[in-house]
Amino acid sequence: MGTLLIAQRDCDERTRLLMALQIAGHEATEAPTGADAVRLLETSHFDAAVIDEELTDMFGSELVLALRKVPGYNALPAVLLFPACAADAEPASSESPTPEVPNVFRVFGASSCGEIQAAVEVALSECGGEVERHIVLEQRRELWSDVSSLQRLARSVTR
């Protein structure tokens, strides 16, 4: 089971999804906006995010990129929830295609929480170890940065 961040604009849908994921054994925290989701990720640990594609302050795909800028979360698995009509939509010819982002699982027109739970399980099972590895690497970088700073300080004091 995982610790999930749920970013969903609709309060009723967010509550329904939160309860369903908690019943399935996950710890889930809700965020009504993208900005709230970023703040939560900066202060808490999450194994994956479930994101509505149409938030009030940004698109879900924008939120995925914003969350991955938080140190230690550049590989955070995300389940993006799209409306059913998005599966059939053709991009306008003036739009450039969005580059594929790894560890993003798309769910189109999920009418049941079971479909979303299944996507969450896949995201956690396929990406869990990768997220932990990135967190450890980020911590090592910070540690080496601190060690380098201490070494520079020691050299300046001894001169």
Secondary structure, DSSP 8 states (H G I E B T S, - for coil): --EEEEE-S-HHHHHHHHHHHHHTT-EEEEESSHHHHHHHHHHS--SEEEEESB-SSSBHHHHHHHHTTSTT-TT--EEEEE-GGGGT----TTS------TTEEEEES--SHHHHHHHHHHHHHHHHHHHHHHHHHHHHHHHHHHHHHHHHHHHHHH-
